[in-house]
Amino acid sequence: MTRTVSLLGSTGSIGTQALDVIERHADRFDVVALAAGGSDPAAIVAQARAHRPRYVAVARDDAAAEVAAALPGVEVRGGADAVVEAAAIGADVVLNGMTGSVGLRPTLAALGAGSTLALANKESLVAGGALVREAMVRPDQIVPVDSEHSALAQSLRSGTRGEVRRLVVTASGGAFRGRSRASLERVTPADALAHPNWDMGPVVTINSASMVNKALEVVEAHLLFDIPMDRIDVVVHPQSIVHSMVEFVDGATIAQASPPDMRLPIALGLSWPERLPDVAPRLDWTHAQAWTFEPLDEDAFPAIRLMRDAVAASALHPAVFNAANEECVQAFVDGALPFPGIVDTVRDVVEEYDAPDRVTLDAVDAAETWARERARSAIVARRG
C-alpha cells in the first residue's frame, strides 16, 4: 500500500537522504508536500520536478516567489505558516527533518492532523515536550528517526516496558573525542565540523563535537520512551556501529548495529513497523573488526550533566538550554566565542532562568526569546 509523505526540511541532510530512500522505493511512497527554508531555491525546484508534490512550502518569502515562478501548476506558498500547513496537510507520514526549535509548530500540526510523525527534529521534544505529548492522538504516532532513538525503538521490541532497566545511548564522541577541556580553547569551527563518521548539517555536527547533541538526545529518549532521566546512560562508541542499547531487568542487553548511514533510520521512519529491503549497506562479518566503548568525560564535555539539571528544574528549562545553545553555536562559528564557551554560556543562561508555572506555546516562545537575548548579552560580556 502506498503511503503519502510530507517532507519538512527537504533540502537538508535528512531531507535529501529521505528522498533518496523514496526514489529507491517509489512504489511505496507518494510525496504530496515538500517544505524547505529557502536557502537553495534551485534544489527545491529540482526536488519538486522529480517528485511532483501538490504543495511546496518555502519559509523565505523571496525564495518562495522564485520557486513559484519555476513551478507553474504547483501550489507554492511562502513563510513559516506555509511550512506548518505542509505539516498539517493530512499525509500518512510527515517526516520532520528541520533543524532547530522552529520545527515545534510543524510537529504539533502534524500530530493534530493525525499523521504519523517521523521525527528527526529532536528540538521539538526538547523545547516543547509536554505540548508534543499532549498533541498526540494515539500512543504510537511518533516514530523516531535519529539513529539512536530508532535503535532504541527497534531494541525495545525485545521485551515489555516493565522489563526495561536502562536505556544506553551511544555517542561517537564527535570531532574532539579524547581531548581535554584546556585543549579545546583554541579549536576552530572547521575543526568542529570534521566529524569522523557522520555527514550531517553544520549545527548538528558542532553540537556533536560539544556533546550538546547527545544532551538533546537524552531528553528525547526520556520523552519518547517514558523512561526517567536517571535510567538513561551515555557511552562513547567511536565506531558508530552500535547505535544504542536497551538493558533489561534479567541482565540481557539488546543492541542495534549497522554502518553509520542515516538512510536506515529514515526508511524505518517512513515505513514503520515494516522494513524496506536493501536500504543501506550491511555489516561485513567476514572481516575482523573491533568495537570499543568508553565512559563519557563529563569534565571536558559537561553538556549532558547540565541538561539533566535543566530537566529537573522545569519543563521549560530544556527550551532555554536549546535556544541559548543555538545562539552560542552561531557565535562560535562567527569567531565571537571559544568552543568551551558554548556550554559555559548555556549553563549561565539556564541557571538564571525562572520558569512560569504553566507550559504553553506562548510560554515556550517567551522562554526561547529570553534565552536568546540573555545568551547574546552573555556572549558580548565574555568578549568584553
C-alpha positions in Angstrom: 0.0 0.0 0.0 1.4 3.4 -1.0 1.9 5.9 1.8 1.6 9.7 1.2 4.5 11.7 2.6 5.0 15.3 3.6 8.7 16.1 3.9 9.8 19.1 6.0 13.4 20.2 5.6 13.6 18.6 2.1 16.9 20.2 1.1 18.8 19.4 4.3 20.8 16.3 5.1 17.8 14.3 6.4 15.5 15.5 3.6 17.8 14.7 0.7 18.5 11.2 2.1 14.8 10.7 2.7 14.1 11.5 -1.0 16.9 9.0 -2.0 15.1 6.3 0.0 11.7 7.3 -1.6 13.2 7.2 -5.1 14.5 3.6 -4.5 11.1 2.5 -3.3 8.9 4.7 -5.5 6.1 2.1 -5.4 5.7 2.5 -1.6 5.6 6.3 -1.3 3.9 9.3 -2.8 5.3 12.7 -1.9 2.4 15.2 -1.5 4.2 18.1 0.1 7.8 19.5 0.3 8.9 22.2 2.7 12.3 23.9 3.0 13.9 27.0 4.4 14.7 28.5 1.0 18.5 28.9 1.1 18.7 26.8 -2.1 15.7 27.5 -4.3 17.1 25.6 -7.3 17.3 22.4 -5.1 13.6 22.8 -4.1 12.6 23.2 -7.7 14.6 20.1 -8.8 13.0 18.1 -6.0 9.5 19.2 -6.9 10.0 18.4 -10.5 11.3 14.9 -9.6 8.6 14.1 -7.1 5.6 16.2 -8.2 4.1 17.2 -4.9 0.9 19.2 -5.0 2.1 21.6 -2.3 5.5 23.3 -1.8 6.3 25.5 1.2 9.3 27.8 1.4 10.0 29.6 4.7 11.7 32.6 3.0 9.2 34.7 1.0 11.7 35.9 -1.5 12.8 32.4 -2.3 9.1 31.2 -2.5 8.5 33.7 -5.3 11.4 32.3 -7.3 10.3 28.7 -6.7 6.7 29.5 -7.7 7.8 31.1 -11.0 9.7 27.9 -11.8 6.8 25.5 -10.9 3.6 26.5 -12.7 0.7 24.4 -11.7 2.1 23.7 -8.2 0.8 25.4 -5.2 3.8 27.2 -3.7 3.5 29.3 -0.5 6.0 31.3 1.5 6.5 32.0 5.2 6.7 30.0 8.4 2.9 29.4 8.3 3.3 27.7 4.9 5.6 25.1 6.5 3.1 24.5 9.2 0.4 23.9 6.6 2.7 21.4 4.8 2.8 19.5 8.1 -1.0 19.7 8.6 -1.8 18.6 5.0 -3.0 15.2 6.2 -0.3 12.9 4.8 0.0 9.4 6.1 3.6 10.3 7.2 5.1 13.6 8.0 8.9 13.5 8.2 10.2 16.5 10.1 13.8 16.8 9.2 14.1 20.5 10.1 16.8 21.8 12.3 16.1 23.8 15.5 13.1 24.6 17.6 11.4 26.2 14.6 10.3 22.6 14.0 8.0 22.6 17.0 4.9 24.2 15.4 5.1 21.8 12.4 5.4 18.9 14.7 2.3 19.9 16.6 0.5 20.5 13.3 1.4 17.0 12.0 0.2 15.3 15.2 -3.0 17.3 15.3 -3.8 16.2 11.7 -3.5 12.6 12.8 -0.4 11.9 10.6 2.3 9.5 11.7 5.3 11.8 12.6 8.7 10.5 11.6 10.7 12.8 13.9 14.2 13.8 13.2 13.7 17.3 14.7 14.7 16.5 18.3 14.4 20.2 19.3 10.6 19.8 19.0 10.7 17.5 22.0 13.4 19.4 23.9 11.6 22.7 23.5 8.0 21.6 23.8 8.0 18.1 25.1 4.8 18.5 27.2 3.0 20.1 24.3 4.1 17.4 21.9 2.9 14.6 24.2 -0.4 16.4 24.7 -0.9 16.7 20.9 -0.6 13.0 20.2 -3.9 11.4 19.2 -2.5 7.8 19.5 0.4 6.4 21.5 2.4 5.1 18.5 2.1 8.3 16.5 5.7 9.3 16.7 8.4 7.2 15.0 11.9 8.4 15.9 14.4 9.0 13.0 17.5 9.9 14.9 19.7 6.8 14.6 20.0 6.4 18.4 16.2 6.6 19.0 15.5 4.4 16.1 17.9 1.8 17.6 16.1 2.1 20.9 12.7 1.6 19.3 14.0 -1.5 17.5 15.6 -2.9 20.6 12.6 -2.3 22.7 10.7 -4.8 20.6 12.6 -7.5 22.5 10.7 -7.0 25.8 7.8 -5.3 27.5 8.1 -1.8 29.0 8.1 -3.3 32.5 11.1 -5.4 31.7 13.3 -2.4 30.8 16.0 -1.5 33.3 18.0 1.2 31.4 18.5 2.8 28.0 22.1 3.2 26.8 22.5 5.9 24.2 25.8 5.7 22.3 27.9 8.7 21.2 30.6 8.8 18.6 32.5 11.4 20.7 32.4 13.8 17.7 35.5 15.6 16.4 37.1 16.1 19.8 36.8 12.7 21.5 39.6 12.2 24.0 40.5 15.9 24.1 40.9 17.7 27.5 39.0 20.9 28.2 42.1 23.0 28.1 42.9 21.7 24.6 39.5 22.9 23.3 40.2 26.6 23.9 41.7 27.2 20.5 39.8 24.8 18.2 38.1 26.3 15.2 34.7 25.8 13.5 36.5 23.8 10.8 37.9 21.5 13.4 34.5 21.0 15.0 32.9 20.3 11.6 35.3 17.4 10.9 33.1 14.6 12.2 34.9 11.2 11.8 31.8 9.1 10.9 28.7 11.1 10.0 27.8 13.5 7.3 25.4 15.9 9.0 24.5 19.6 8.8 26.7 22.2 10.5 24.6 22.8 13.6 24.2 19.1 14.4 27.9 18.5 13.7 29.1 21.2 16.0 26.6 20.0 18.6 28.0 16.6 18.3 31.5 18.0 19.0 30.3 19.7 22.2 28.1 16.7 23.2 25.1 19.1 23.2 23.5 16.9 20.5 23.7 13.9 22.9 22.2 16.0 25.7 19.3 16.8 23.5 19.0 13.1 22.6 18.9 12.0 26.2 15.8 14.3 26.7 14.3 13.0 23.5 14.7 9.4 24.7 13.2 10.3 28.1 10.1 11.8 26.4 9.7 9.3 23.6 10.0 6.2 25.7 8.8 7.5 29.1 12.0 6.4 30.9 13.3 8.6 33.8 16.4 10.6 33.0 18.4 8.8 35.7 17.8 5.5 33.9 19.3 6.8 30.6 23.1 6.4 30.2 25.5 7.7 27.6 28.5 5.7 26.5 31.1 6.8 23.9 31.4 4.4 21.0 33.8 5.8 18.4 33.0 3.4 15.6 29.3 4.4 15.4 28.2 0.9 14.7 26.1 0.2 17.8 23.6 3.0 17.7 22.1 2.4 21.1 21.1 -0.4 23.5 18.4 -1.4 25.9 19.3 -3.2 29.2 16.6 -5.5 30.5 15.9 -6.5 34.1 17.3 -10.0 33.7 20.7 -8.7 32.7 20.3 -9.0 28.9 21.3 -6.1 26.7 19.8 -5.8 23.2 21.8 -3.6 20.7 21.0 -2.4 17.2 24.1 -2.4 14.9 24.6 -1.2 11.4 27.1 1.0 9.5 26.7 4.8 10.1 24.1 5.5 7.4 21.1 7.7 8.1 19.0 6.1 5.4 18.3 3.1 7.6 16.5 5.0 10.4 14.9 7.3 7.8 13.5 4.3 5.9 12.1 2.9 9.2 10.6 6.2 10.0 8.7 6.2 6.7 7.7 2.5 6.7 7.4 1.6 10.4 6.8 -1.0 11.6 7.8 -2.7 8.3 11.4 -2.8 6.9 12.2 -1.9 3.4 14.7 -4.1 1.5 18.3 -3.0 0.7 18.1 0.4 2.2 21.7 0.8 3.4 25.0 -1.2 3.5 25.1 -4.2 5.9 27.9 -5.1 8.2 30.5 -7.4 6.7 31.1 -10.2 9.2 33.8 -11.9 7.1 36.4 -9.3 8.2 37.9 -8.8 11.7 36.7 -5.7 13.4 36.7 -4.2 16.9 34.1 -2.1 18.6 35.0 -0.1 21.7 33.0 1.6 24.4 34.3 4.4 26.7 32.9 6.4 29.6 32.0 10.0 28.9 34.4 12.6 30.1 32.0 15.0 31.8 34.7 17.4 32.8 35.6 18.1 29.2 32.1 17.7 28.0 29.6 18.8 30.7 26.5 19.3 28.4 24.7 16.1 29.4 25.1 16.8 33.1 23.8 20.4 32.5 20.8 19.0 30.6 19.9 16.6 33.4 19.8 19.6 35.7 17.7 21.6 33.3 15.1 18.8 33.0 14.9 18.6 36.8 14.4 22.3 37.1 11.3 22.7 34.9 9.6 21.6 31.7 10.8 24.9 30.1 14.4 24.9 31.1 15.4 22.5 28.2 13.9 25.0 25.8 16.1 27.7 27.3 19.1 25.3 27.0 18.4 24.7 23.3 17.7 28.3 22.4 20.8 29.6 24.2 22.9 26.9 22.5 21.7 27.9 19.1 22.9 31.4 19.7 26.2 30.2 21.1 26.9 27.9 18.2 26.4 30.8 15.8 28.7 33.0 17.9 31.4 30.2 17.8 31.1 30.0 14.1 31.4 33.8 13.8 34.5 33.8 16.0 32.8 35.6 18.9 33.0 32.7 21.4 35.6 30.0 22.1 34.4 26.4 21.8 34.2 25.7 25.6 32.3 29.0 25.9 29.3 27.4 24.1 28.3 25.2 27.0 29.6 27.6 29.7 27.3 30.3 28.4 24.4 27.9 28.1 24.9 26.9 31.7 24.9 30.6 32.9 21.7 31.2 31.0 19.9 28.1 32.2 20.8 28.7 35.8 19.5 32.3 35.6 16.1 31.3 34.1 12.9 31.4 36.3 10.2 29.3 34.7 6.5 30.1 34.8 4.0 27.6 36.3 2.3 26.6 33.0 3.7 25.3 29.8 2.0 26.8 26.7 3.2 27.5 23.2 3.4 31.2 24.2 5.5 30.3 27.2 7.9 28.3 25.1 8.2 31.2 22.7 8.8 33.6 25.6 11.4 31.2 27.2 13.3 30.9 23.9 13.2 34.7 23.2 14.5 35.4 26.7 17.2 32.7 26.3 18.5 34.1 23.0 18.6 37.7 24.3 20.3 36.6 27.5 22.8 34.4 25.6 23.7 37.3 23.2 24.3 39.6 26.2 26.5 37.0 27.9 28.5 36.5 24.7 29.2 40.2 24.4 30.1 40.3 28.1 32.6 37.4 27.7 34.3 39.3 24.8 34.5 42.5 26.8 
